[in-house]
Amino acid sequence: MQEMQKNLKEYIEQEFVRRENWAKMPAEIKRAADGRKVWVIKCPATEGEAKFFWGDYYYAVALQKYLERQNIYAIIDNRQDWGCDEEADVVLVLRGKYFYHPDRRNEKCLYIMWNISHPDMISKAEYELYDVVCVGSRHMAEELKDKISVPVVPLLQCTDTEIFCPEGETKKQYNGQYIFIGSTRGVMRDCVYWAADAGVPLHVWGSGWYEMMPEHKDVVDGTFMPNDKLPALYRSAKVTLNDHWKDMLDNQIINNRIFDALACGLPVISDGCDEMKEIFPDAVLYYDTKEEFDACIKKVENDYEAVKAKALEQYDMIKKEYSFERRVEELLEIAEKYKK
């Protein structure tokens, strides 16, 4: 009980300090921005060391980098600081797992939602809170624009092509190996089990796999792969397995691992949707069933040179159309079009 009381006391003290710092932020940011437009990226990652386990955090970091190159003063607010009002010109909310309520006391601010995951968690009323809604699918944008009064813009997921690219460090120990990066999500992810059961040389990183597949625990390399190690792994492996949440597929939102992997020239075996097949008609090996998955494995084993060549062809297209650099250009165009 004493330990619990001590922890509660420390938490309350930290919250008082945090909120005191919030009060100082507008003046400090105005000084630091020095006349530049201020953009705040509301990132759903947990503050502190935990943020490094969130893909959303690296998404926000990439956006910040390319915004700053456009002479924007860009700030990342992780979830614990979502209540801070920096008197921004634009607040960009990365809508994934958590709800954010725009603060309309800042009347000059343009509030943009970018829905990159968990679309089934968002209500019509939530969309209506924003000035502009961006969604990670052209299909979803077409469906949504007739249902809400707020402007809807398709803004697909992307990758940082300065980091995820064919040239760079490699890890030779993963040459010829199949990889999968992701937790179990508390359910068996078919592509992982099928690959392990087929006996392909598989390496898995993510939480929950030792418990989920005790008969295949030898394929589990660890519970986490640091983000800065991914490009070298992607350049080295033979193929990566991939899948999507059902609501992502239903709304045709492509996860950014597809773009990361293909930008490195890594072949992908994945489930898919019509929009994904339009963008990558033959660069991804698609499956819906175990039989189709087995056919993908057979294609990789029997015709790898052609499969690899097709993956390597994607970099220029991804850099031009599906890079963070391009998305920031589009976001700036959106902000200019709908500015207060």
N, C-alpha and C positions, 0 to 999 in steps of 0.2 A: 504493500500500500504506500509506504514512504517513497519507494522508487517511482511509483506511478504519479504521486503528487509532485515529486521533483521534476519529472519529465513534463508534466502539465505546466508547471511554473516556468520552465525554460521555454516551452512553446509559446506561452503568453508573452513572455519578455521579448522573444524573437519577433512576434507579431507586432508588438508596439514599436519596435525598432524599424521593422519593414514599413509600417504605415507612416512613421515619421519620415522615412526616406522618400516615400511616395510624395509627400507634401513638398519636398525639395526638388523633385524631378523636373517640373516644368521650367523653372528658372535655370537649372543646370543644363537642361537640353537646349534651351534657347541660346545659352552661351556657347555650348559645344557645336551646335549646328551652324552658327555664324552665318545666318541668312539662308541656309539651304532648306529645302522642303524636308519635313520630318515624317518618316513612315515608321509605324510601329507594327511589327509582326507578332501577332498573338499566337504562340506556339503551345500546343496541348501537353508538351513534355513536362515532367516533374522537375522542379528546380533542384540544383545540387548535383551530386555524382550520378543520380538516377537518370538525368537527362541523356547521358551517353548511351543509354540502352533504348532510346526512342529514335526510330527512323525519322519522325517528324522534326526532331531537333536538327538533324543534318539537312533536312529540307529547308528549314528556316535559315540556317547558316549560309547555304548556297544562295538563297534569295537575298540575304543581307549583302553578300559579296558583290553580286551583280547590280544591286540597287546603288551601292556606294560608288561603283564605277560610273554610274549615271549622275553623280553629284547629288545623291540623296543621302540625308543623314538617317540611317536605318538602325532601329533598335529591336532586339528580340525580348519579348516578355514571355517567360515560361508561365505555366498555369498559376503558380502562386502569386504572380504579379499582374494578373489580368485585371485587378481592380485599380491599378495605377492609371491616372490620367496624365499623360505627358503633353497634352494640348497639341496632339499630332495633326498634321494636315491629312494624312491617310492612315487608317487602321486596317490592316490586312489580317483577317482571321483565318488560320488554317483549320478548317472545321473537319475534325476527325471524330475523336471519341467524346469530346466535351462541348457543352453549350456555352456560348459567350453572349452576353447582352450588351449591345452597343450603348455607350454613354452619351446620350443626346444633350447633355449639358455643354459639351463641346460642339457648338453649332456650326463651326467652320469645317469640321472633320467629315471626310468621306469614308464610310464604312463599307468595306468589301469583304464578302465571304468567299473563300475558295474551298469548296467541298472536295476533298481528296480521298475520303474514305467514310465508311459507315453512313451511306446516304439514307438508310432506312431509319436512322435515329432522328432525322430532321423533319419537323412539321412545317406545314404551310405558314403558320403563324411565325415561326422562327425566321424563315426566309424573308418575310415581310418587314422584319426589323432592320434590314440592311438597305443600303443605297444601290448596291450592285451585287448580284450573285454570280459567281463563276463556278462551274462544275466541271469535273474531270472527264466529260464524255459529251460528244456532239449529240448522240442519241438522247441522253438525259436532258440536255439543254433544250432540244426540240420539244420533248415531253413536258418540261417544266414551264416553259415560257407562256403557255396558254393557261396555266393554273395559278400564277401569281402576278401581281402588278409590278413587281420590281424587275428591272432589266436583267436578263439572264444571258451569260456569255460562256461559250464552251472554252475551257482552258485545261487541256489535257496534262497529265503528269509528264515528268521530264527527268533529265539527269544533268549533272555537271560534267560536260564533255572535256573540261580541262583535267579532271581527275579520273573519270571513267573513259578511257581511250585505249586503242590497241597497243600503243607504244609505252613501255615503262617496265618497272620491276616485275619479275615473275617468281613463282615458287615451284621449282622443278618437281618437288615431291608430289605435287598434285597433277602432273602431266598424265593424261589418260584416265583421269578419275571423274566420276559423277559426283556432284555436290548438291546439297540442299541447305538453305539457311532460313530458319524460322522455328518458332516454338510449335508445340502440338496444338495450341489453342484449346486444349482439353479434349480434343477429338483426334481420331486417327485420320491423318491426311493421306489419302489413297496413294498419291504418286510416290510417297516415301516408302510406304509399306510394299507396294508393288515392286519397286526397284530393289528393296532389300530382299524380298522374297525371290526375286529373279537372280540374285547373286551377282549383280553388277558391282564393280568396285566403287562403293558409295561412301561418302563422308558427310555427316550431318552435324550441324551446329544449331542448338536451340534448347530451350528448357522443356522438360517433360518427356523426353524421348526414352530415357532409361526405363521409366515406369511404363510408358506406352508400348514399347517393343522390347521386353526383356530377352526375347529369343534372338534379337538382332542388335543387342547393345554394343557389339563390336564395331558397328558402323558409326556410332556417336563419338565425334571428336571433342565435343565440348558443349557448354550451354550458351556460349556467346562468341561471336566473331566481331572484333572491333571494326568499326566502319573504315578506318584508314588502312586496314589490311585487305579489304574487299577487292580493290582494283587488281592487285597482284594475283590474288586467288582466281579472279575471273579470267585473267589473261592466261592462266596456267591450266585450269581444269579442262576436261573434255566437253562437259555439258552440265548445265544446271537444270534441276527440276523446279517447277513453279506451279502454284495454284492461286486461286482467288477466293475471297469470301463470296458466298452466294449472292449477297446484295450488291456486291461490286460487279459480278457478272450480269446480274439482272439489269443493272443500270449501265452496263458496258463501260465501267471505269477500269482502265488498265493500270495495274500496280506498277510502281516505278522500278521495281527490280527488273522488269522486262527491258526497260530502256538502259539501266545500268549495265546489265549483262551484255546486251547486243552492242552497246557502245564500245565495250572491251573486245568485241569479236567472239564472245562466248555463245555457242549454240544453246537454245532453250527448248525444253520440252514442257508444255504448259496446256492447261485447259484454256478456253478462249471464248470470245464472243464475236459478233459480226464486225464491230468496229475495229477490234484488234486484228481481225483477219484482213480487213481493208488496208490497214497500215502496214502489217507484216504478213502478206499473203503466203510467202514461202520461206521466210526467214525463221519462223517458229514452227516446231513440230507439235501439232495439236492432238489432244486426246479428249474424249468424253468418257470412254469405257476402258476397262482393263485390256480388252483386245486391241483397241487403238493405241493404248500406252505401250503395249508389247510391240506393236508395229513401229512405233517411234524408236524404241530401243534397237530394233532390228535395222532400221534405217541408219541410225548412228553407227552401229557396228559394221554394217556392210558398205556404207557410202559416206564415210566421215569426211573425206576430202571435199566433197561437194557441199555437205552440210556446213562445214567450217567456212568455206569460201563465201557462202551465202550470208552467214553471220557477219563476216568481216566487211561485207559490202554496205552494211547499214550505217556506219559511222557518219559519213558525210550528210546523209539524210537526217539522222538524229540531231546532229549539231545544228543543222539549218532550221529544223522544224520542232524539235522536242528537247531543246536544251534550256537550262535555267536562264541563259543569256537571252534567248528568244522570249521566254515567258515574261521576263522583266520588261522587255520592250513592249510587249502586249499590255502588261499591267499599267505601264506609264501611259499608254494610249487610252486605256480604259479610264484612268484617273483624270486625264485631260478632258475626255469626252463628257464625263459625268461630274466634274468638279463643282463645288458649291459656289 
